[in-house]
């Protein structure tokens, strides 16, 4: 047998049947859970709710690249709570 020659198994480019089935099962589960997400989030403390929303953002919004301001101006954004 020549080294590096494929002699059995799936042909190149043929998707793995188990992987396709697993993706379909996971898709159904996620669709069901997404329907329950608003109720689940409402049951959490505000800090945990904010953490989970922040973790989900990359799956919904495109990631923004960092932008540098020029012109000598300084921009400060303060998210601390005023008392």
N, C-alpha and C positions, 0 to 999 in steps of 0.2 A: 504494500500500500504506500502510495506517495505521501510524503509528509505535507501537511497543510491542505489536503484535499478532503472535502466534505463527502462522506459516504452514506449518511443517513439522517434521519430527523426531518424537521420542517425545511421547506425550501426557503431561500433567502427572501425576506420581505413578508413572509406569511406571519400574521399576528398569532400570538400565543392565545389559545382558546381559553385557558384558565384565567389569564389576565383580563381578557375581555369580559368574561362572566363576572369576575370579582369587581371590576369597575362598574358594571351595571347594577350589581347588588348594592354597592356603596352609594351609587347615585340615588337609588330609591330611598335608602336610609337617610341620606343628607336632605333630600327633598322633604321628607316627613319631619325631620328635626328643624328645618328652616321655617316650616309653618308654625312650629311651637316656640321659636326663638323670642318673639316679643313677650310672651308670657313668662318665659324663663328669665329674661333680662329684668322684667318688672319685679321679680321675686328676689333679686339680688340687692345687696347694699350698693349705694352709689359708686363707691370706689371700685368694687369688683365689676360692676356694670361698665364703668369707663374703661377698665383694663381689658375686658373682653372685646368691647367695641374697637379699641385701638389695635388689638391683635387681629381682628377681622378686616380692618381697613385695607391692608395690602392685597387682599383677595378681591376687592371691589374697585379701589382707586389705583390709577397708575402711580408708580413711585416718581416723585418729583426730584429733579437734580438740584444740587445746591447752586444758588445764584449769588454772585458777589456784587455788592453795590459799589459803584465808583463815584467820585466827585467830592470826596471829603466829608460826606454827611454820615452821621451815625444814627442808626435806627435801633431803638430799644423797645422790646415788647415785654411788658411785665404782666405775668399771669397770677401774681399773688393777690390774695383777697384783701380788699380795703376794709378796714374796721371802722 
